[in-house]
Amino acid sequence: METKITVLEKPKLNSPILIEGLPGIGNVGRVAAGYLIDQTKAVKFAELHSSHFLPFVLVHDSAEIALLKNEFYYLKGRKGGRDLIILIGDAQSLDQVGHYEIAEKILDFVEGLGCKEIYTLGGLGTGQLETPKQKVFGAVSSQKLKKKLESYGIDFSVSSKIGTIVGASGLLIGLGKLRGMDGVCLMGETAGFPIVTDPKSAESVLKVLMKILGMNLDLKALDQRVKEMETFINRIEGLQRKAIEEMTKGTQKEAKEDLRYIG
């Protein structure tokens, strides 16, 4: 099976911006993007499936099975403003080749819809259980974009914290730059453990994103929504780890570390 996008609806979008929030450190991006979808009633219009996801299916309480997938939603802008494409999902690629293949497939798809700007959401691990400041760090595709965003309280000293951004959050910006697309990666300060979902970090990222996009979003229900999402997210996380351990056996530690640093 190749990486495939199934289109459920073909919306007409006005200069859309891609917002990516896939699982990663602290599940910051997944929580932030998922909450944005819930609160705005964004409409699902496409699904991505790939053989680069881990080889298992989810079994729901109804006994129905479901493949791991990524999902695309759209949100129409107000009063003729720019529309949003929001990408969330169950998983990222298991292997390096898959990360590139999936990222290119995503970019092909959104570029065909007129997208020329990308915001990826993720976490920046501090290794500390408590991160009281909850800063939002940023990495950009150009200095011009950095200057444009400096007034939003984003800390651009990210290179002193990390040297790389692993996974979709970084690749979509890097590969998008080759296509002439502007890109920003917003990373909320978090403990750095994928299985510990961090709603406060997700809230910090959402606040910055809302300012940039000129949107108002009620964040009062975020904690409750996180509790509802956490069981599902942690279940997938646990299944992924078990599958990796089975597949790698002698190299479990290496596989766990690879998963830990997916942004």
C-alpha positions in Angstrom: 0.0 0.0 0.0 1.4 3.4 -0.9 0.6 6.6 0.9 -2.8 7.6 -0.3 -5.2 10.5 0.3 -8.9 9.9 -0.1 -10.9 13.0 -0.8 -14.4 13.0 0.8 -15.4 16.5 -0.3 -13.9 19.0 -2.6 -14.2 22.4 -1.0 -13.4 25.7 -2.7 -10.9 27.4 -0.5 -9.6 31.0 -0.4 -5.8 31.1 -0.1 -5.8 28.5 2.7 -3.3 28.2 5.5 -2.3 24.7 6.6 -2.3 24.0 10.4 -0.6 20.8 11.3 -1.1 19.1 14.6 0.1 15.4 14.6 1.0 13.4 17.7 4.4 14.1 19.2 6.2 15.5 22.3 3.5 16.1 25.0 0.9 15.7 22.2 0.9 19.5 22.1 0.2 19.8 18.4 -2.4 17.0 18.4 -4.3 18.6 21.3 -4.1 22.1 20.0 -5.3 21.2 16.5 -8.0 18.9 17.7 -9.4 21.5 20.0 -9.4 24.1 17.2 -11.4 21.6 15.1 -13.9 20.9 17.9 -14.5 24.6 18.8 -14.8 25.9 15.2 -16.8 22.9 13.9 -14.3 22.5 11.1 -15.4 20.0 8.3 -13.5 16.8 7.5 -12.8 16.5 3.8 -10.0 14.0 3.3 -8.1 11.1 4.9 -4.5 10.0 4.5 -3.5 6.3 4.9 0.0 4.9 4.6 1.9 1.7 4.9 4.5 3.7 6.8 2.2 3.8 9.8 2.6 0.9 12.3 1.0 -2.3 11.1 -2.0 -2.6 13.4 -5.6 -1.5 13.3 -7.6 0.0 16.1 -10.6 -2.0 17.5 -13.4 0.2 18.8 -15.9 -0.6 21.6 -18.4 -1.5 18.8 -15.9 -4.2 17.6 -15.4 -2.2 14.4 -11.8 -1.9 13.2 -10.1 1.2 11.8 -6.8 1.8 10.1 -4.4 4.5 11.5 -4.9 7.7 9.6 -4.3 11.4 9.3 -7.3 13.6 8.6 -7.8 17.0 6.8 -10.4 19.5 7.9 -11.3 22.9 6.5 -12.6 26.0 8.1 -13.9 28.9 6.1 -12.6 32.3 7.0 -15.0 35.0 8.1 -16.0 37.9 5.8 -14.0 36.6 2.9 -10.9 36.0 5.0 -8.4 33.2 4.4 -9.5 29.7 5.0 -7.8 27.1 7.1 -6.8 23.4 6.4 -6.3 21.6 9.7 -4.3 18.3 9.7 -4.6 16.0 12.7 -4.0 12.2 13.0 -3.5 9.0 14.9 0.2 8.6 14.1 3.3 9.7 12.2 5.5 7.5 10.1 7.5 4.6 11.6 10.5 5.1 9.3 12.6 7.9 7.7 11.5 7.2 4.1 7.9 7.3 5.2 8.3 10.7 6.9 9.5 12.2 3.6 6.9 10.4 1.5 4.0 11.4 3.7 5.2 15.0 4.0 5.5 15.3 0.2 2.1 13.8 -0.3 0.6 16.3 2.2 2.3 19.2 0.5 1.2 18.1 -3.0 -2.4 17.9 -1.7 -2.6 21.3 0.0 -0.6 23.1 -2.7 -3.2 21.9 -5.2 -5.8 23.6 -3.0 -3.9 26.9 -3.2 -2.0 26.7 0.1 1.2 28.7 0.3 1.6 29.1 4.1 2.1 26.5 6.8 1.9 26.5 10.6 3.1 23.4 12.3 2.4 22.8 16.0 4.5 20.8 18.4 6.2 20.5 21.7 9.7 21.4 22.8 10.9 19.1 25.6 12.6 20.6 28.6 13.1 17.3 30.5 11.5 18.9 33.5 8.1 17.8 34.8 7.1 21.4 35.6 7.6 24.2 33.1 5.9 27.2 34.8 6.7 29.8 32.0 5.1 27.7 29.2 7.0 29.7 26.5 6.2 29.2 22.9 9.3 28.8 20.7 9.4 29.3 17.0 11.4 28.3 13.9 10.7 29.8 10.5 11.4 29.3 6.9 12.8 32.9 6.4 14.0 35.9 8.3 11.3 38.0 6.6 8.7 35.8 8.3 10.5 36.0 11.6 10.3 39.8 11.6 6.6 39.6 10.8 6.0 37.4 13.9 8.3 39.0 16.4 5.5 41.0 18.0 3.5 37.9 19.0 5.6 36.9 22.0 7.3 33.9 20.2 10.8 33.0 21.5 13.1 32.5 18.4 16.1 31.5 20.5 15.1 27.9 19.7 18.5 26.9 18.3 19.9 27.1 21.8 17.4 24.6 23.0 17.3 22.0 20.1 19.3 21.4 17.0 16.7 19.5 15.0 12.9 19.1 14.7 12.0 15.5 13.9 8.9 14.5 12.0 6.1 16.3 10.2 6.5 19.6 12.2 9.9 20.2 10.8 9.7 18.4 7.4 6.6 20.2 6.2 8.4 23.5 6.8 11.6 22.4 5.2 10.1 20.7 2.2 7.5 23.5 1.8 10.3 26.1 1.6 11.7 24.3 -1.4 8.3 24.9 -3.0 8.3 28.6 -2.1 5.9 28.1 0.8 6.2 30.2 4.0 6.4 28.1 7.1 6.4 28.5 10.9 6.8 25.8 13.6 5.3 26.8 16.9 6.6 24.7 19.8 5.1 24.8 23.3 7.5 24.3 26.2 6.7 20.9 27.8 8.2 18.1 29.9 9.2 16.1 26.8 7.4 12.8 27.4 5.0 11.8 24.6 2.8 9.8 26.9 2.3 12.8 29.2 -0.3 15.0 27.4 0.3 18.7 28.2 -2.8 20.8 27.9 -1.2 23.9 29.3 1.5 23.8 26.6 -1.2 23.3 24.0 -3.1 26.3 25.4 0.0 28.4 25.1 0.5 27.5 21.5 -3.2 28.0 20.7 -3.1 31.5 22.2 -0.2 32.5 20.0 -1.8 30.9 16.9 -5.1 32.7 17.5 -3.3 36.1 17.7 -1.5 35.5 14.5 -4.7 34.4 12.7 -6.8 37.1 14.3 -9.2 34.5 15.8 -11.1 34.3 19.1 -11.3 30.9 20.7 -12.9 30.0 24.0 -10.2 28.0 25.8 -12.3 27.3 29.0 -13.3 23.8 27.8 -9.7 22.8 26.9 -9.0 20.8 30.0 -12.2 18.8 29.7 -11.5 18.1 26.1 -8.0 17.0 26.9 -9.3 14.5 29.4 -11.6 13.0 26.7 -8.8 12.9 24.1 -6.1 11.6 26.5 -7.4 8.1 26.9 -7.5 7.6 23.1 -4.1 9.3 22.5 -2.4 7.3 25.2 -3.9 4.0 24.0 -2.4 4.6 20.6 0.9 5.6 22.1 1.0 2.3 24.1 0.1 0.2 21.1 2.8 1.9 19.1 5.4 1.2 21.7 4.4 -2.5 22.0 4.5 -2.8 18.2 8.0 -1.2 18.0 9.3 -3.5 20.7 8.0 -6.5 18.9 9.5 -5.4 15.6 12.9 -4.3 16.9 13.4 -6.6 19.9 17.1 -6.0 20.5 16.9 -2.3 19.7 13.9 -1.3 21.8 15.8 1.5 23.5 16.8 3.1 20.2 13.3 2.8 18.8 11.8 4.4 21.9 14.2 7.3 21.7 13.3 7.8 18.0 9.6 8.0 18.9 10.3 10.4 21.8 11.8 13.0 19.6 9.1 13.2 17.0 7.9 16.8 17.2 
